[in-house]
Amino acid sequence: MLPADRFDKEGFLRDLDDWEPSVAQQIAAGEGIELTQAHWELLNLLRDYYAEFDSSPAMRALVKYCAVKLGKEKGRSIYLMSLFPGSPAKLGSKIAGLPKPENCL
């Protein structure tokens, strides 16, 4: 369990190298989310996106990337919101240990 000073005021990791699956579980628990296989699939996809584009995806980019990588059924906003309510791009990136997407409030 990482100490509070490893996170910014919004709960995003200050150092991407601090992330590991147990940290994802810690962040998710703080958000009231119990991670399932479907969550992990998306978290891994978010980390792949970051590795490919050196940024966290905005919602529209995330939906398109999911559709390409996981298929049309999972590349839909409604599916992503069922896993990460509110702002899937922001919340998913947070749990995946990535920076907050630039256009997220």
Secondary structure, 3 states (H helix, E strand, C coil): CCCHHHECCCCCECCHHHCCHHHHHHHHHHCCCCCCHHHHHHHHHHHHHHHHHCCCCCHHHHHHHHHHHHCCCCCCHHHHHHHCCCCHHHHHHHHCCCCCCCCCC
